[in-house]
Amino acid sequence: MKITQNTAVTLRMKVTDSQGLVYDDGKNPVAYLHGDYDNLFPKLEAALEGQEAGFKTTLELATEDTFGERDEALVTTMPKADFPPGIKVGGQIQRIGPDGEPRYYFVTKIKGPTVLLDGNHPLCGKTLRFALTVVDVRAATAEEIAHQHVHGEHGHQH
């Protein structure tokens, strides 16, 4: 079966930066619903369109095609006294962003009475290389299309 609109695609996806630092080794398959559902970067989805199980490719995407440039306005602090218990460096906390909308911030450092937070994705500002292997392609179910994501093995669990 070819990858087209409303197919459930299972991939192995190794992700590295331009210097070869590995962010995901691709050993664990991931599944996504193909067809403009924002489940995969558009340039990756375009490269997979019309392909079948067994297809392999490597693509390098610039920052504007992945997580974008760093936004220093998303780096902030909060008093440790206001910080929820149990969250550590590397964890996430939801707060209102500079645009007034809720967003997730990564806890980057706890220094004395201050907690440093970063609302940027950890991979923003990086050129990323994706080595893709299509493991499986099948027709998506009506429920998956309605929910706009793949269910079951390697997909979303409800």
FIBANU-541256 format. One line per field, with one value per residue (C-alpha): x, y, z. Coordinates in steps of 0.05 Angstrom, whole numbers, plus 5000, padded with zeros to 4 digits. Layout:
BEGIN
c1: X_...
c2: Y_...
c3: Z_...
END
This chain:
BEGIN
c1: 5000_5025_5028_4971_4919_4890_4940_4971_5046_5096_5167_5235_5263_5335_5344_5412_5438_5486_5545_5519_5495_5439_5372_5332_5365_5303_5300_5229_5179_5130_5064_5029_4967_4989_4954_4965_4945_5008_5033_5099_5140_5110_5175_5182_5109_5120_5181_5140_5080_5069_5122_5112_5138_5213_5226_5287_5311_5352_5331_5364_5315_5333_5309_5251_5225_5228_5224_5244_5294_5304_5261_5296_5229_5210_5267_5242_5247_5199_5208_5223_5170_5117_5145_5102_5133_5160_5183_5258_5308_5288_5215_5160_5111_5053_5050_5022_5070_5087_5030_4979_4969_4986_5051_5099_5165_5225_5258_5330_5361_5343_5390_5377_5309_5300_5277_5300_5249_5254_5193_5233_5233_5301_5316_5297_5353_5383_5388_5364_5377_5323_5339_5271_5251_5178_5160_5086_5030_4956_4889_4871_4807_4748_4763_4836_4815_4764_4816_4871_4923_4940_4916_4945_5016_5066_5009_4967_4935_4869
c2: 5000_5069_5127_5174_5216_5178_5122_5099_5098_5064_5090_5081_5151_5165_5238_5271_5343_5367_5347_5275_5280_5228_5252_5189_5125_5103_5035_5046_5052_5109_5114_5175_5191_5216_5275_5344_5328_5362_5294_5300_5358_5376_5365_5295_5279_5306_5260_5200_5214_5156_5111_5040_4996_4986_5057_5091_5162_5213_5286_5346_5400_5471_5502_5537_5468_5437_5472_5542_5590_5601_5656_5687_5717_5646_5641_5663_5651_5640_5641_5572_5586_5585_5523_5459_5403_5341_5374_5371_5397_5368_5367_5412_5461_5496_5572_5631_5652_5722_5718_5705_5633_5572_5537_5486_5507_5462_5468_5482_5500_5510_5561_5582_5616_5618_5568_5579_5560_5554_5552_5535_5463_5432_5422_5491_5528_5463_5435_5363_5301_5248_5177_5147_5075_5059_4997_4991_5027_5012_5046_5087_5070_5118_5130_5147_5197_5228_5233_5255_5206_5132_5086_5020_4995_5051_5102_5139_5101_5125
c3: 5000_4983_5033_5017_5053_5114_5117_5182_5173_5220_5216_5246_5251_5272_5290_5293_5289_5236_5280_5286_5358_5365_5394_5376_5354_5315_5348_5373_5316_5315_5278_5250_5209_5140_5108_5138_5210_5239_5264_5226_5198_5129_5091_5120_5103_5032_5023_5045_5000_4951_4983_5010_5066_5060_5033_5064_5058_5096_5099_5131_5154_5172_5237_5203_5179_5248_5316_5293_5322_5397_5427_5486_5508_5528_5578_5647_5721_5778_5854_5882_5935_5879_5846_5850_5891_5857_5792_5780_5729_5662_5681_5653_5681_5647_5653_5614_5560_5536_5486_5542_5521_5564_5544_5573_5601_5615_5682_5665_5732_5805_5835_5907_5911_5835_5784_5711_5658_5582_5537_5475_5450_5467_5393_5368_5332_5306_5236_5243_5201_5196_5173_5158_5144_5128_5168_5152_5116_5124_5115_5176_5213_5215_5289_5275_5221_5268_5324_5274_5301_5298_5353_5377_5374_5364_5361_5412_5470_5499
END
